Amino acid sequence: MWGLHDVHDRMVGSSGSFASGTPDRGVQQWVMMMINIARGMFGGKKSSLGFGVVKELAQRMSEHVSKTLPVKVMINNRGQLSANRIARTLEQCYAMVLEVHQQRKLGYLRRVVLASDLRWELQEMGYPRDFVNLTVEGLIVELSKSGSGT
């Protein structure tokens, strides 16, 4: 495995242009692998790391919450919502996650990204902080019950 200095030395000569005209095949493969990893970290779909899938899952969960528990109701008429309705909505969201977890085995890093993305999605929609914290904590508990994920 090459480090960044190795790639630089093999790709760029002292003149600041490619040393031999074109980088060798191994360097090209390494650079493409790094690009694919970066794409995965920032939501691209070409990486095998699956962070794009995790981001989409967080969006689907937040959309489900917003359809069944609208922000205005949560802020203005929270007393009118039954605990069963809130619990049922959150359980449906957690079921989405467990389904994906069975297919793709969400490891520690993906779980962290999912919890963070869900937190930001719900906060940006305007949900109260205590509801967001409850939702994310419940997600973490459900994921920890489902196994190690590695």
C-alpha positions in Angstrom: 0.0 0.0 0.0 1.3 3.4 -0.9 1.3 6.6 1.1 0.6 10.0 -0.3 4.3 10.8 -0.7 4.8 7.6 -2.7 2.0 8.6 -5.0 3.3 12.1 -5.4 6.8 10.8 -6.2 5.5 8.3 -8.7 3.1 10.7 -10.4 4.8 14.0 -10.3 8.4 14.7 -11.2 10.6 17.6 -10.1 9.1 19.7 -12.9 5.6 19.5 -11.4 4.2 17.5 -14.2 3.9 13.7 -14.6 7.3 12.2 -14.2 7.1 9.7 -17.1 4.2 11.2 -18.9 1.6 8.9 -17.4 1.4 7.4 -13.9 1.8 3.6 -13.8 -1.2 1.3 -13.5 -0.8 0.6 -9.7 -0.8 4.3 -8.9 -3.9 4.8 -11.1 -5.7 2.0 -9.2 -4.7 3.4 -5.8 -5.9 6.9 -6.8 -9.3 5.5 -8.1 -9.7 3.6 -4.9 -9.1 6.7 -2.8 -11.6 8.7 -4.9 -14.2 5.9 -4.5 -13.7 5.9 -0.7 -14.1 9.7 -0.6 -17.3 9.4 -2.7 -18.6 6.9 -0.3 -17.9 9.1 2.7 -19.7 12.0 1.1 -22.7 10.1 -0.2 -21.6 8.8 -3.5 -22.9 5.4 -4.7 -19.8 4.0 -6.3 -18.1 3.1 -3.1 -18.4 -0.3 -1.4 -18.4 1.5 2.0 -22.1 2.3 1.7 -22.3 5.7 3.3 -24.6 6.8 0.5 -27.0 4.1 1.5 -26.8 5.2 5.1 -27.6 8.8 4.1 -30.6 7.7 2.1 -31.8 5.6 5.0 -31.6 8.6 7.3 -33.6 10.6 4.8 -36.2 7.9 4.4 -36.6 7.7 8.2 -36.9 11.5 8.6 -39.5 11.6 5.8 -41.5 8.9 7.5 -41.4 10.7 10.8 -42.5 14.0 9.1 -45.4 12.3 7.4 -46.7 10.6 10.5 -45.7 13.2 13.1 -45.7 16.6 11.5 -43.3 19.3 12.9 -46.2 21.7 13.6 -48.0 19.1 15.7 -44.9 18.2 17.6 -44.3 21.9 18.5 -47.8 23.3 19.0 -50.0 20.4 20.0 -47.6 17.8 21.5 -50.2 17.0 24.2 -52.6 15.8 21.5 -50.2 13.1 20.3 -50.6 9.7 21.9 -47.5 7.9 23.2 -48.6 4.9 21.2 -48.5 6.9 17.9 -45.0 8.2 18.6 -43.8 4.8 19.6 -45.4 3.2 16.6 -43.7 5.7 14.3 -40.3 5.3 15.8 -40.6 1.5 15.8 -41.4 1.6 12.0 -38.3 3.7 11.5 -36.2 1.3 13.5 -37.6 -1.6 11.5 -36.4 0.1 8.3 -32.9 0.2 9.8 -32.9 -3.4 11.0 -34.0 -4.5 7.5 -31.0 -2.7 6.0 -28.8 -4.0 8.8 -29.7 -7.6 7.9 -28.8 -7.0 4.2 -25.6 -4.9 4.7 -24.4 -5.4 8.3 -24.0 -1.8 9.5 -20.7 -1.7 11.3 -19.7 0.8 13.9 -18.8 3.7 11.5 -22.0 3.3 9.5 -24.0 3.3 12.7 -22.4 6.5 13.8 -23.0 8.1 10.4 -26.6 7.0 10.4 -27.3 8.4 13.9 -25.6 11.7 13.0 -27.4 12.0 9.7 -30.7 11.3 11.3 -30.1 13.8 14.0 -29.3 16.5 11.5 -32.2 15.6 9.2 -34.7 15.9 12.1 -33.1 19.1 13.5 -33.2 20.8 10.1 -36.9 19.9 9.8 -37.5 21.8 13.0 -38.3 19.0 15.5 -37.7 19.8 19.2 -34.3 18.8 20.6 -35.8 16.4 23.1 -37.7 14.5 20.4 -34.6 14.3 18.2 -32.5 13.0 21.2 -35.2 10.4 22.0 -35.3 9.2 18.4 -31.5 8.9 18.0 -31.1 7.3 21.4 -33.8 4.7 20.5 -32.0 4.1 17.2 -28.7 3.4 19.0 -30.5 1.1 21.4 -32.2 -0.9 18.6 -28.9 -1.2 16.7 -27.0 -2.4 19.8 -29.7 -5.1 20.4 -29.3 -6.3 16.8 -25.7 -7.5 17.2 -22.2 -6.3 16.6 -22.7 -5.5 12.9 -19.1 -6.2 11.9 
